[in-house]
């Protein structure tokens, strides 16, 4: 008799720079295997508005290598360039009623601390990449094409990111 199985797992990642791609396929596949779900779905969701989950090829000319950009960086920056003006970067609050904080694109201060960053571009780029994806699990394995990989994509700057993986379906 088949049993309905629903399992979740939270994972944390430390990104190193803007448009850092972290291949998380192995962690997702390991969790599917441990869940004992034979047929169902897996959903991967980021907890952040400036971080995305992406399924595509993990290829250096597409995503870049290290801190150097690839095709996707060029395309995303063409869509929402970090050097443009964004209303989101003009934050008014009680401590800054006139707005226009002295923000920068995530450069550390003299103590190495990164305070408020100008990140309107990261929110805009997040509009064209997904915050979650769902994929099929069949016969206990992730269904994907030969070159498909699951990646966490940092759109802002180095920071800690959290995702949740949900596997649900039937198992024995």
Steps between C-alpha positions, in 0.01 A plus 500: 500500500625848413549757774474876460833656599568870558849611613664841527857608557658844543851562372726803541761621255760776522523687172825676411406767246226640278385242242662214686343177372503207743411161355266336752392203284683239708344621828152490343556150355639373833194632685265337248678167549483525881132604490400161350257677263467282189269718289407862569654845488781698655473875556803715576434850632728784605408710804628819338392763248849553357593135458355255248475132418588418141499185285743512212845387397787544746739626233766767561432706187131517591528572873859624528792356691587639841423870520517544121168521326362288221212543262238517774678785682509700178130433433389573858707819516357611167153452648577667836848649523642557850621846392148625418289706740231305687232644727560206734847640571345827627379369833344749739466410865500668842878521500514634146184701426642660184587166341798433275706310753870497438474153354740330268511177310598284795848625576625435852578790732841545667411215739401263221128530583247526218213717614205603285548414134349658195320193368205619290658317206492168692127535568437584133710205380304278739191578291632293209640210702289275720489485878386137488484207262315167498637190330375144458619201701458169320618159624675669791709730278489860387377527140733734310669534167861404437635852558244633748630601840331679792680813611460764765573841343616793713374827351627733771829461690674245721274386780338197661203360308239244600288271287233242577462175312160327507468144365151353485344201338449129546747247629503148629 
